[in-house]
């Protein structure tokens, strides 16, 4: 059974962590770090919980880029 609360916590943690990274190193370097960790074109091999963490990171980056535009 999927624990939606656990997945939301993973997403929220990923989002907050990436926000901190963006503040510390900037959007460009945070994006580089994200792309290094999750290379484009390679299948994702992690757990569902870590996928939600990654999605939180991605959404934080996306929102930061949107705000900067």
FENPE-V684623 format. One record per backbone hydrogen bond with DSSP energy under -1.0 kcal/mol. NH is the residue of the N-H (numbers start at 1). CO is the residue of the C=O. E is the energy in kcal/mol with one decimal. If there is no record, write none. Layout:
NH	CO	E
NH	CO	E
This chain:
4	2	-1.0
7	3	-1.9
8	4	-2.4
9	5	-2.2
10	6	-2.0
11	7	-2.4
12	8	-3.0
13	9	-2.4
14	10	-2.4
15	11	-2.6
16	12	-2.7
17	13	-2.7
18	14	-2.2
19	15	-2.1
20	16	-2.0
21	17	-2.2
22	18	-2.8
23	19	-2.2
24	20	-2.5
25	21	-3.3
26	22	-1.7
30	26	-2.2
31	27	-2.7
32	28	-2.2
33	29	-2.6
34	30	-2.3
35	31	-2.7
36	32	-2.0
37	33	-2.3
38	34	-2.8
42	39	-1.5
51	47	-1.8
52	48	-1.9
53	49	-1.7
54	50	-2.5
55	51	-2.5
56	52	-2.1
57	53	-2.1
58	54	-2.7
59	55	-2.7
60	56	-2.0
61	57	-2.1
62	58	-3.0
63	59	-2.7
64	60	-2.0
65	61	-2.4
66	62	-2.4
67	63	-2.3
68	64	-1.6
69	65	-1.3
